[in-house]
Structures are given as structure tokens and as C-alpha cells.
């Protein structure tokens, strides 16, 4: 019996280091994979060109101009935006409508400076966007992308993303305007409620509300919204429409939508097809032309 116990103890001591070595090898491989990913991220091109001095515009008025802009996605022979010219003046409330694939979302990303035009120029307040610092552009343009991207953390963390120093009053104001408090005020966690990875713990409409609150935060002079209510119910959409209708005369709204109900908050409508503008003017005139078939399609 004593020999059996001794053999068991000795085998345990012999195997123990091998188990630790196996665990250490697993951790090493995990660390190596993580470092590879970090190196790939760090080696990616920076938005800022090295050595280039940018113009800082802490406040912009909201004039947006596209001058004969053409944009091709990499390896695509077809232009997503073709020879497009457009001017939006400060304080205008504009809707951009069109079929799927007409170039509306590409136009949004060009205005935000996320894409550089293949040809032509994008200007903000008469200054070429390539001269402006991207931080100033995104501070002054509140953007709601077509796909609401949320990150692991709380609702508050996701609202203040990009403006981490915002105080409680500003955060609550944005949350109220976007309808976030409708589903957080009776939750014990409130704005500290966790959203999960990619916002998986929230519904599609709730994710959009958080994304809209992020855009509202700081009351930027320009709002650029791409299908902001596509996943919302009628009541939530009515709340957003009410907030957009109360924008100041100096605040610019660019609304990309397929919902005719959202056109109530705009005065001007732009119709796009195959990367071109086929109609642009006062809302009632453009909608009347569309109903009567007076708008020609792009060949």
C-alpha cells in the first residue's frame, strides 16, 4: 500500500510540470495571436498623412459642396457616384432618396471624409475636406450610419463614444431626444445597462436610438442620418420626427431615407439613381414630378 501511495505521489510530481508546460504553451500561442492582430492594426494606414498640416475648424457653419465628384470602389469598374455636383447651405433640411444601390450611402461617407473622391472635390464651408482635420469634421457632423454599430459596454459608454468628457446633463439631453430613456428609465441599471458585443442585448430599434443619441450629443451644427428609423416602430419614429422638426434654423439636416413618412421634416428632396442626381428641388415639386413620372431615369 505504501508503495502505491508513493508511486501516485511521484507520478503526480512528474506530470505536474508537464501540465504547466502545456498551459504555458497555450497562453503563449494566445498571446502570439493577439500580438499579430495588434501589429496588423498598428501597421494599417493612418487617416492623417504624415507631415501634412491640417486646418483646424472647431466650429463649422454647415455649407457642404460636392464639385463634380466621382467615386469608384476598389476593383470596381462602375462608379458608385458619377460626376455629381451638389450644394447644401447652412440650415437646410434635405432628404436624399433613391433606389437601393443608387449611391446614397457612398455620398454620406464622402461627406464624412471616410472616402476620398476618385475625381472632383468635397468642400465644407468652402474649404476642401482634405485640408480639414478629421476630428473637426466628425465633431461638427453628427452621423447616424445605416448600420448602427455599438461596442461592448454600457449604453452611456456608447452614447459618449467620441465625446467622453460630456457631462450628465448633455448625456441625458441626447438620450431624451433620441428616445433612449423610454427603455432605460424603468431599468434599474438605467444608462449603465450593458449592450453586449455589437449591441446584441438590445433590439434593432433600441440600437438605432443609441446611435441617434450619439449623433445628438453636443448638438452638432450638421446632422447626417442614413435610414435612422428603419428598425423603429411608429411611435418611436414619431418621437424622432418631432425632435428633427424642432432643429434650429441654423442647424443642417441631411436625411437619407426610403420612408416617405420621414420626408415631413425636410424642405428639399434630392433623388439619386446610378450615382447621379436626377431630381433636386423643393419637396412638394420633386414629389409631384415623381408621381407624374416627369423624372427621367439615368441610362
C-alpha positions in Angstrom: 0.0 0.0 0.0 2.8 2.4 0.9 4.5 1.7 -2.4 1.2 2.5 -4.3 0.9 5.8 -2.5 4.5 6.7 -3.1 4.1 5.8 -6.8 1.0 8.0 -7.1 2.8 11.0 -5.4 5.8 10.6 -7.6 3.7 10.4 -10.8 1.8 13.5 -9.8 5.0 15.4 -9.3 6.3 14.2 -12.6 3.2 15.0 -14.6 2.6 18.4 -12.8 5.4 20.3 -14.7 4.2 18.8 -18.0 0.7 20.1 -17.4 2.0 23.6 -16.5 4.2 23.5 -19.6 1.1 22.6 -21.7 -0.9 25.5 -20.2 2.1 27.9 -20.7 2.3 26.8 -24.4 -1.4 27.6 -24.8 -1.1 31.0 -23.3 2.0 31.7 -25.4 0.0 30.9 -28.6 -2.9 33.1 -27.5 -0.5 36.0 -26.8 1.2 35.5 -30.1 -2.1 35.6 -32.0 -3.1 38.8 -30.1 0.2 40.4 -30.8 -0.1 39.5 -34.5 -3.6 41.2 -34.6 -2.3 44.3 -32.8 0.7 44.6 -35.2 -1.7 44.3 -38.2 -3.9 47.1 -36.7 -0.9 49.3 -35.9 0.5 48.9 -39.4 -2.7 50.0 -41.1 -2.6 53.4 -42.9 -3.4 56.4 -40.8 -6.1 58.8 -41.8 -3.7 61.7 -41.4 -0.9 62.0 -43.9 2.5 62.1 -42.2 4.0 65.6 -42.2 0.8 67.3 -43.5 -0.5 70.3 -41.6 -4.3 70.4 -41.4 -6.6 73.4 -41.0 -8.5 73.3 -37.7 -12.1 74.4 -37.7 -13.5 73.9 -34.2 -16.9 75.2 -35.4 -18.3 74.9 -39.0 -21.3 76.7 -40.4 -22.6 73.7 -42.3 -22.2 74.5 -46.0 -21.4 71.3 -47.9 -20.5 71.3 -51.5 -19.6 68.4 -53.9 -18.0 69.6 -57.1 -18.1 67.0 -60.0 -17.4 64.2 -57.6 -16.8 60.7 -59.0 -16.1 57.7 -56.7 -15.1 54.1 -57.6 -14.8 51.3 -55.0 -11.5 49.4 -55.3 -11.5 46.9 -58.2 -15.0 48.1 -59.4 -15.2 49.4 -62.9 -18.6 51.0 -62.2 -18.6 54.3 -60.4 -20.8 54.5 -57.3 -21.0 58.3 -57.7 -20.7 59.8 -61.1 -19.8 63.5 -61.9 -22.0 64.6 -59.0 -22.4 68.3 -58.1 -24.4 69.4 -55.1 -24.5 72.3 -52.7 -26.3 72.2 -49.3 -26.4 75.6 -47.5 -26.3 76.0 -43.7 -29.7 75.4 -42.1 -31.2 73.5 -45.0 -33.2 70.4 -44.2 -32.6 68.0 -47.1 -33.7 64.4 -47.9 -31.7 62.2 -50.3 -33.9 59.4 -51.7 -33.4 56.7 -54.3 -33.3 53.0 -55.1 -31.0 50.6 -53.4 -27.5 50.9 -54.8 -28.1 54.4 -56.1 -25.1 55.8 -54.2 -26.8 57.5 -51.2 -24.6 55.8 -48.5 -21.5 56.4 -50.6 -22.4 60.1 -50.7 -22.8 60.1 -46.9 -19.3 58.6 -46.5 -17.8 61.1 -48.9 -19.3 64.0 -46.9 -17.9 62.5 -43.6 -14.4 62.2 -45.2 -14.4 58.4 -44.8 -13.9 58.0 -48.5 -11.8 60.2 -50.8 -13.3 61.0 -54.2 -11.6 59.4 -57.2 -12.3 62.7 -59.0 -13.7 66.1 -58.0 -13.8 67.9 -54.7 -15.8 67.8 -51.5 -15.8 71.1 -49.6 -17.1 72.1 -46.2 -17.5 75.8 -45.6 -15.7 76.5 -48.9 -12.6 74.5 -47.7 -11.6 71.3 -49.4 -12.3 68.4 -47.0 -8.8 67.0 -47.5 -7.4 70.2 -45.7 -9.6 69.8 -42.7 -8.7 67.7 -39.7 -10.9 64.7 -39.5 -11.6 65.3 -35.8 -13.1 68.7 -36.5 -15.3 67.2 -39.3 -16.7 64.5 -37.0 -17.1 66.8 -34.1 -19.3 69.1 -36.2 -21.2 66.4 -38.1 -23.4 64.1 -36.1 -23.6 60.9 -38.2 -26.1 58.1 -37.9 -24.8 55.3 -40.2 -27.1 52.8 -41.9 -25.9 50.0 -39.7 -26.0 51.0 -36.0 -22.6 50.0 -34.6 -22.4 49.5 -30.9 -19.5 48.4 -28.8 -19.2 46.2 -25.7 -20.0 48.3 -22.7 -22.9 50.3 -21.3 -25.5 52.5 -23.1 -23.8 55.6 -21.7 -20.4 54.4 -23.0 -21.8 54.1 -26.5 -23.6 57.4 -26.4 -20.4 59.3 -25.2 -18.2 57.5 -27.7 -16.1 60.3 -29.3 -17.2 62.7 -26.5 -16.1 61.0 -23.3 -15.9 64.3 -21.3 -19.7 65.0 -21.8 -21.4 65.8 -18.5 -24.6 64.1 -17.3 -26.8 66.9 -18.4 -25.6 66.6 -22.0 -25.9 62.8 -22.0 -29.4 62.9 -20.6 -30.5 65.6 -23.1 -29.2 63.4 -26.0 -30.8 60.3 -24.5 -34.2 62.0 -24.1 -34.2 63.4 -27.6 -33.3 60.1 -29.2 -35.9 58.1 -27.1 -33.3 56.1 -25.2 -34.8 57.0 -21.9 -38.1 55.3 -23.0 -36.5 51.9 -22.4 -33.9 52.8 -19.7 -35.9 54.9 -17.2 -37.6 51.8 -15.7 -34.5 49.7 -15.9 -32.6 49.5 -12.5 -29.3 49.9 -14.4 -30.5 52.9 -16.4 -27.9 54.2 -18.8 -25.4 51.8 -17.3 -27.3 48.9 -18.9 -24.9 46.6 -20.8 -25.5 46.4 -24.6 -23.4 43.2 -25.2 -20.9 42.7 -28.0 -22.2 44.6 -31.0 -25.3 45.6 -29.1 -26.7 42.1 -29.2 -28.6 42.6 -25.9 -30.7 45.4 -27.5 -33.3 45.3 -30.2 -32.7 46.8 -33.6 -34.8 49.9 -32.8 -33.0 50.4 -29.5 -29.6 50.2 -31.2 -30.8 52.9 -33.6 -31.9 55.1 -30.6 -28.5 54.8 -29.0 -26.8 55.6 -32.3 -29.1 58.7 -32.8 -28.3 59.8 -29.2 -24.6 59.6 -30.0 -25.2 61.9 -33.0 -27.3 64.3 -31.0 -24.7 64.6 -28.2 -23.1 68.0 -28.2 -25.8 69.4 -30.6 -23.5 69.5 -33.7 -24.4 72.0 -36.4 -24.9 69.3 -39.1 -26.8 66.0 -38.7 -26.2 63.3 -41.4 -28.6 60.4 -40.9 -28.8 57.3 -43.0 -32.1 55.3 -42.6 -32.2 56.4 -38.9 -35.6 54.8 -38.1 -35.6 51.7 -40.4 -35.9 49.4 -37.4 -38.2 51.5 -35.2 -41.9 51.2 -34.5 -44.3 54.1 -35.5 -44.3 55.6 -32.0 -40.5 55.8 -31.8 -40.3 57.2 -35.3 -42.8 59.9 -34.5 -40.7 60.9 -31.5 -37.6 61.2 -33.7 -39.5 63.2 -36.3 -40.7 65.6 -33.6 -37.1 66.1 -32.5 -35.9 66.7 -36.0 -38.7 69.2 -36.7 -37.5 71.2 -33.7 -34.0 71.7 -35.1 -32.8 75.3 -35.0 -32.9 77.3 -38.3 -29.1 77.3 -38.3 -28.8 73.5 -38.0 -28.4 71.5 -41.2 -30.1 68.1 -41.7 -29.2 65.6 -44.4 -31.6 62.7 -44.2 -31.1 59.5 -46.3 -34.3 57.5 -46.2 -36.7 55.2 -48.0 -39.6 56.1 -45.8 -41.9 58.8 -47.2 -43.2 59.5 -43.7 -39.7 60.9 -42.8 -40.0 63.5 -45.5 -42.2 65.6 -43.2 -39.1 67.0 -41.6 -37.4 68.3 -44.7 -37.9 71.1 -47.2 -35.8 69.9 -50.1 -35.6 66.5 -51.8 -32.7 65.1 -53.9 -33.4 62.0 -55.9 -30.4 59.8 -56.9 -30.1 56.9 -59.4 -27.0 55.1 -60.5 -24.7 57.5 -58.7 -26.3 60.6 -60.3 -28.8 63.3 -59.2 -31.9 63.0 -61.4 -34.1 65.5 -59.4 -33.4 68.2 -56.9 -35.7 70.9 -55.6 -38.4 71.9 -53.1 -40.1 68.8 -51.6 -43.6 69.2 -53.0 -42.3 69.9 -56.5 -40.0 66.9 -56.6 -42.6 64.5 -55.1 -45.2 65.8 -57.6 -42.8 65.2 -60.5 -42.1 61.7 -59.3 -45.9 60.9 -59.1 -46.4 62.2 -62.6 -43.4 60.4 -64.0 -41.7 63.6 -65.0 -38.3 62.4 -63.6 -36.1 60.7 -66.2 -34.1 57.7 -65.3 -30.4 57.5 -65.9 -29.4 55.4 -68.9 
